[in-house]
Amino acid sequence: MIRKNLVLLTKGYPFGFSEASFLDEEIKIMLENHNIILSVAINGGERRSERSYKGESLVYQPNNVVSLGLKFKFYIKIVLPFLLNIFPKFMVNKTSSQNIKHVLSQLLKYLDMAIYLERIRGSRRVDYFYSYWLDHWNMAACFHKILFKTEVQVISRAHRFELVKETSKLGFFPFHPIQFKCSDKIVFISTTLRDHYLSLYPAFEDKMLFHPLGVKNGVKELNGNDSPEGSEYRVVCISDIKPIKNLELVAKALRGTGLKISWFHFGASKDNDILLNMLRGSSVSYHNMGFWENEKLQEFLQNSFFHFLINTSRSEGVPVSMMEAISCGIPIVATNVGGVNELVCDETGILVEGDIDSSALTEVIK
């Protein structure tokens, strides 16, 4: 079998922590069948030595030099059809002039990124452009395909935030028609998301695949950490503190049990004081652990005892934090949103309604 050459397009991998929890394992599998000849990140920083990918990696540098011929082709083949298609949606959604300007500026950004990809293709044999997200790099690769008419295939992962309209400031995704038409394969992490987009773009069914993410923490046999002595219960939560994560519901529900509980929270925590104030005077002790890099967090989960992980988010894809907890033998209590029901079942925890109130959640916890 002839091994294909793949260029991996990321937000920040292998620099920093971005995408590491996903890609470190996936790259090991990709390398069994393909040559990853290069990775290109939008954001740079310190190259992390522990990353699985050890090959050449670049950080995208804007060029902003476009020939008149390419500009003409860009406006005729991409900009004009895009505007004719999108302006009715702008009108229906009452899109502000500022947001319209932002969308148009994105088109120019993707043109520059497409030219960057062509420079890469001109110096190497490339069979696949693989974007780990269905956003900037995927659009750049689609533009590259339209403008340069190459045989390079465009493949992209599709996660929650590039697909669920609540995550878009516009209330819709203006570039999706181009992405679904020009990509060769779009690989969804969730059957829920894939089924939704099959209903929107049935003509592209053969392009839409489902292939789940996963974790492999190296534990061949769970060590069966015993519950600490005493009457204290231990709960863990892994998420940023922001409205969509609905952590105030967790605080109310835990407080309502009247039980002695240690709540360990991992994640960005700008609004940490809100949770502290809600739990003051209760039997719940709140431990703000802050952000931990993935390797350190997985090691902590493997070597600690928790009665369950709780997630009450209003919107999710298929959370890797839940996969990691399950792989360590930690049950889950979670709201039935997005693709959570693809992870949480009778064997792995308890699924609750997405709009559950604190008193009902208290009973579930007890």
Summary of the structure (lengths in Angstrom):
residues: 366
radius of gyration: 22.8
end to end distance: 56.0
largest distance: 74.9
contacts: 1124
relative contact order: 0.09
helix: 42%
strand: 19%
